[in-house]
Amino acid sequence: MSHGPRSGLTAVSSALLAMSRHLEVRDVLKTIVASARELLDAQYAALGVPDDHGGFAQFVVDGVSDEQWKAIGPLPRQHGILAAMLHEATPERLGDVRKDPRFGGWPSAHPDLVDFLGLPIRDGDEVLGALFLANKLRPAGGEPSCAEPEGGCGFTQDDEELLGILAQHAAIALTNARLYERSRELTITEERSRLAHELHDAVSQKLFSLRLTAQAATALVDRDPARAKDELHQVATLAAEAADELRAAVVELRPAALEEDGLVATLRTQIQVLDRAHTARVTFTGHGVKALPAAQEEAMLRVAQEALHNALRHSGAEHVQVTLRRRGTGTVLRITDDGGGFDPRTVSRAGRHLGLVSMRDRASGTGGRLSVRSAPGEGTTIEMEVPGG
């Protein structure tokens, strides 16, 4: 292999350590792409994880600004060179990708790619993704930038071997990250099942006893009013116990951190988890908000959770932003996404509320109000305001 400044043992070791440092899939993907671009002195790098429908479930780039990426438009499909790497699982090293017969062009905002190096990321027979680089900035040996005006240094066999080593370790890191996320999801599922089982056992038994006691009281009303009265007292007792059991279950479902840490810290923690678990970027800003009454904090947390669920599961958003701030004498929670948006009137007429009714009820139940602004193709903003804070 060549021994340029970025292809030495230290650089390779740094890249591999960086990949092994992360557990979340998206962080691993970003690290793989950034490490590959720096290690091989490429202008651009990208990694695509295929879905089952001819597209990409995730597509991470490095060397392209956020503005450029937004202008490029939708994610690419699995065609041309990308399809060859995914379906044939073979490396592709080209002096000029534009001259390859499989080249099909790119959007007008897409940067020009010349020399190209791509490799599949494989775990056994499974292709986890396609990693590729374009426009090598230095020739082999680490001399200054190439003389060719359009990049064109060309990737070498040594580059291909080095990227192959990186791809093997990327497969391990990506597989470990997937296993970690699956185990976390399984833990959440098991906890939900446990709570559901406890709720069923505790409350349903009380309701069953209440039903039988009420039936006994009905049968005794005419022939033994005194005993009927005793049974009705028992009905009241059982109803109170059932209410207590239900309340205890709800308290357990309510995040303990909300009582211990407050709304700002709880939101920040939950949003950090969502940001790691989803491909969309999820951010939170919250400063200068004082503690609110417990009912208001819980209502705001539940509204945020419902709005985030909609944005991450249904909108196709790339960025979801949550802010919590003072406004006048009140506190405002805002959830904004850049997803597909919707027509709130159409959703209401179709009988689908996306949780809007529940969110409005929570807001009004604590003396606040909820507003929804959305339109097809323009994202969605949900805002909840309560007095105080």
N, C-alpha and C positions, 0 to 999 in steps of 0.2 A: 504494500500500500504506500501511497505518497505520505510524506511526513511534513505537510504544511502545518501552520500554527494551529489550525482548528481540527486537524485530523489525527493528532497525536493521542497517546494513551490517556493523558489527563483529560482531554476534551471528551473522549469517548466515555471515560469513567464518570465525568460530571453529568453527561447526558443520561446515562443509565441510572445514576443515583437520583436525578431529578424525577425520572419516570416512576421510580419505586417509592417516592416520597408521598404520593397522593393515593387516596382510596376512592374518590368519586370519579365516575366515568368521564365526565366532561373535563375535569381538571387533568386527567391522564391524557385525553386527546389533545388538549392544548399544549401540554408539555412535550408530547411526542413531536408535534408539528414544529414548535419553536426550536426544539433540540435538533431536529433534522435540518432545518434551514440554516441554523448557525453552524452546525458541524460541517456541512458541505458547502458553505458559502453560496447559498442560492438566494435569489431575489424574492422568490415566492415559494411557499409550501402549503400543502393542503392535505387533509385526510378525510375521506368519506366513509361512513358506516352505512352499508346498504339496508334498505327495508325489504319487505316482501312484495313490493308493488312496482318495481322498476325504478324507484327513486332512492333517495338517501334519507335515513332516519336522522342522521347527524352529519354535518359537514363543517369542519373547522379549518380556518385559513390563517396564515401568518404572512406578514408583508403587505397586507392590504388594509387600508384605513377603514374605519367604520363607515365613513361617508361613501367611499368607493364600493364597499360591500353592499350597502343599502341600494346604491344606484345600479348595481349589477342585476338585481332582481331575484327571482325564485331560484331555489337550489337546482343544480344540474340534474339531469336524468342519467341513468346508466346506459350510456351509448359511447360509441367511438373507442378512444383509448381507455377510458374508465371502465367500460364494459369488458374490454379485453383483459384488463388486470383482475377484474372481479370474477369473470366466468372462466377464463383460461388459466388464471392464477400464475401468470408468468411475468417476469420483469419486462419493462419497456424502456429502452434508452434510445432517444432520437436526437439527431443534430438539429432538426427544425420540425417541430410538431405540426406546423402549418402545411408542410409538404406531404405528410402522411395521408394515404388514401382514406383513412378512417376519420380524418379531421372534418368536423362539421361546422366550424365557426363558433363564435361566442357572442354574447351580448355586446352592444356598442360601448358600454361603460367598462367592459372587462379589459384588464391590462393585456398587452401583447406578450405572448409566451413564445419563446424560440426553442432553445435546447431544453430537453425534457427527460426526466428520470422518474420512473414510477415502479413501485413494488407492491404486491399484495401483502397484507398482514394476515398470517394464517395461524390457526390453532389446530394442528393435525390436518384433517381434510376440510375443515370449516374456514372460509374466508371471512375474517372479521371486518376487513376494511381495505381501502386502497390508499397508499401513501405516495405522494408525488411531489417533486421539486421542479422548478423551472428557472431558467436564466441564471446560469452559474456566473458568479461575479469575479472569480479568480481562476486563472488556469492552474493546472496541477503544479505543485511546488510553492504556491503561495505568493507569486509575483503580483504586482499591482493589477488594477482592473484591466480587463481585456481591451484590445484595440478595436474590436468590432463594435459598430455603433448600436447594435441591437442585442447586446449580451453575447451569445454565441460562443462563449468559451468552450462549451461542450463538457458534458459529464463523462468521466472515464470509467474504465473497468474497476479501478480501485474505488471510485465513488460508489459504484453499484454494490461492491462487496461490503463497503462500510455501511451503506444504507440497509443492506440485507441483515447485518448484525443488529442494527438498531430496530429493524422490523421484527426480528425474533424476540427481542426483549420487550418490544412494544406489545406483542401478542400476550406475553406473560402478564405484563402490567394491566392490560385491558381486561384480560380474563379474571384477574384477581379483583379488579374494581367492580366488574359485573357480579362476581360472587358476593362481594361485600354488600352491594346494593340489594341483591336478592335476599340475603340473610337479614338485612334491616327490614325489608318489606315483610318477610316472614314473621319477624318479631312483632311488628305492628299488627299483623293479622291475628297472631296468637293472642295478643293482649286484647284486641277487640272481641275475639271469641270468648275469652275468659270473662270479660265484663258482661257480655250478652248472656252467658250462662248464669252468672251470679244474679243479674237482673231478673232473669226468668225464674230462677229458684226462689229468690227472696220475695218478689212481688206477686208472682202468680199463685204461690201457696196462700198468701194472705187473701188475695181476691177470691180464691176458691172457698176458703173458710167463710169469708164474708157472704158469699152467695148462699152457701148452705144455711148459715145462721139467719139470713133474711127470709129464706123459704120457711124455716121453722117458725119464725115470728109471724109470718103470714098465716100459717096453719093454726096458730094458737090465739089469734086475735079474738075470735068469737067465743071459744070455749074456756080459755084461761088467760084473760087480759093481763093478769099480774106477771105470769111467766112470759107472755109476749113482750111486756115492757122490759123484762130482764134481757130477753134476746135482742131487742132493739138497742139496749145499752151496749151489748156485746158487738153489735153491728158497728156502732159508732167507734168503739175501741179498735176493732179490726181495721176500719177505714183509716183511722189515725195512724195505726202502725204501718199500713200499706203506704200511706203518704210519706211517712218517715223513711221507709225503705227506699222508696223511689227518690226521695230527696238525697239520701246518702249516695245512691248510685250516680245521680247527676253531679254531685260534688266531686265524686271520684273521676268522672269524665271531664270535669272542669280542670284545666291545667293547674297543677299545684303552683307552678312558677308564677302564675298571675297573682296569687295571693302573696307569694314570697318576694317576687322581684318587681311586680308592677307591670303595667301595660307596655311601656316602651321597651323594657328589656325582654319581655316575653315575645313581643312582635319581632324584635331584632333576631332573637334566637331561632324562632320558627321560620323566618324568611331566609336566614342563612342556610337552614336545612333544605328548604325548597330550592334555593339557588343551586345547591350541590346536586340535588336529585333530578333536576329538569334541565333540558337543553336551553330553555329561555333564561335570559339574565333577569334575576329577581333582586331588586335593591330596596333598601329601607333607609329613610331619613326621619329622625325624630328627636327634636331638641326643645327644651324650654317648656315642656308640658308637665304640669304638676299632677299629683295623684288625683284620680277621679273616684267618685263613689263606686263600690264594687259592682253594682248592677250595670253602670255605664261602661266600666272597663270590660266586663264580660261581653256586653252587647257589641262593643267595638271590635273585640277580638273575634267574635263569631261572624260579624259582617266581613271583616278582613279575610277570614278563612273561606267563607263562601265565595267572595269575589275572586280570591286567588285561585280557588278550585276552578271556577268558570274560565278564568283567563288562561290557566295552564293546561286545562283539559280540552277546551272547546274553541278558543279563539285563534290558535296558531300564532300567538304573539312571540316575538323575539326578545322583547324587553317588557317587564312588568315593574312598575315603580310604586312603592307604598310610602306615603308621607303622613306624619302625625305632627300637628303644629297648633299653636294658639292662633285664634283669629278673633279680635275684639275681646268679648267676654266669654267666648266659647272655645271648644277644641274641635278640630276638624281632622278627620281621617279620610285620605284620598287614595284610591287604587286606580292607576292608569295603565293601560296596556296598548301596544301598537298592533294588535291583532286584527282579525277580519271585521270586527264590529257587527252590529245588527240593528234592526229597526225595532225599538222597544214596543211600538204599537202593534207590529206584526206578531211579535212574540206573545204579547198579551192576548191577541185575538185567536192565536193558534192554541191557546191553553197551556203554553209552555212559559214558565216564568223565570227559569234559570235562578231560582231562589230569591227573586226580587221581592216577592210578597213577604217572605220570611225576613229578609233584611229590612224592609220598611217597617214591619211589625216590631222588630227589635229596636229600631231607631225611635219610633214613636212611643214605645213602651218605657223608654228612659228619658222622655222629654225632648228628644232630638228629632231630626228630620233627615231623610235620605233623598239624594238626587242622582239620576242616571242620565249620562250623555253618551250617545252612541249613534253611529250610522254605518251602513255597509261600507267596508273598506277604510274606515277612519278610526278604528280602535274604539275603546270604551273607557269612560271615566265614571267611577262610582264614588260619591262623596257623602260622608255621614258627619253631621255636626251636632254636638251636644253642648248644653250650657256648662260653664265651669272649666276648671283645668288651668 
